[in-house]
């Protein structure tokens, strides 16, 4: 069981296969999926946002929020 640092939810959907529950699908937010991405650019972007969110500085937290908003605008 792994918890996404962004949405605070379990990253996987589990199915009972008779001998236990096995993760079968990723059901996480976009940033959570980007953390484990094989694309280095996307992964670095997500880790940078996570680092800024964990900072004590209000400016860094605001920058992380702006980066997330910019990412959402680029997707639509």
C-alpha positions in Angstrom: 0.0 0.0 0.0 1.5 3.3 -1.1 0.1 6.7 -0.3 0.3 9.5 -2.8 1.9 12.6 -1.3 -0.3 14.9 -3.4 -3.8 13.5 -3.0 -3.2 11.5 0.2 -5.0 8.5 -1.3 -3.8 4.9 -2.0 -2.3 4.9 -5.4 -3.6 1.5 -6.5 -6.9 -0.3 -7.0 -6.7 -3.8 -5.4 -8.5 -7.0 -6.5 -8.9 -10.2 -4.5 -7.3 -13.1 -6.5 -8.0 -15.9 -4.0 -4.8 -15.8 -2.1 -4.8 -12.1 -1.2 -5.3 -8.6 -2.7 -3.1 -7.6 -5.6 -2.7 -4.1 -7.1 -4.0 -4.0 -10.6 -4.5 -0.4 -11.6 -3.1 3.0 -10.8 -5.9 5.3 -9.6 -4.0 8.4 -8.5 -3.9 12.0 -9.4 -1.8 13.2 -12.4 1.1 14.4 -10.2 1.2 11.1 -8.3 1.4 9.2 -11.6 4.1 11.6 -12.8 6.3 10.8 -9.7 6.7 7.2 -10.9 6.9 8.1 -14.6 9.7 6.8 -16.8 9.7 10.2 -18.4 12.5 12.0 -16.5 11.2 15.5 -17.3 7.7 14.7 -15.9 9.2 12.9 -12.9 11.6 15.8 -12.1 8.7 18.3 -12.4 6.5 16.3 -9.9 9.4 16.0 -7.4 10.1 19.7 -7.7 6.5 20.5 -6.8 6.6 18.1 -3.9 9.8 19.6 -2.6 8.3 23.1 -2.8 5.1 22.0 -1.1 7.0 20.5 1.8 9.0 23.7 2.4 8.3 25.9 5.3 8.5 29.0 3.1 5.2 30.5 2.1 6.8 31.8 -1.1 7.9 28.3 -2.1 4.4 26.9 -1.3 2.8 29.6 -3.5 5.2 28.8 -6.3 4.2 25.1 -6.1 0.6 26.1 -6.3 1.3 28.3 -9.4 3.1 25.4 -11.0 0.2 23.1 -10.5 -2.3 25.7 -11.9 0.0 26.2 -14.9 0.1 22.5 -15.5 -3.8 22.3 -15.3 -4.1 25.2 -17.8 -1.7 23.5 -20.2 -3.7 20.3 -20.1 -7.0 21.9 -21.1 
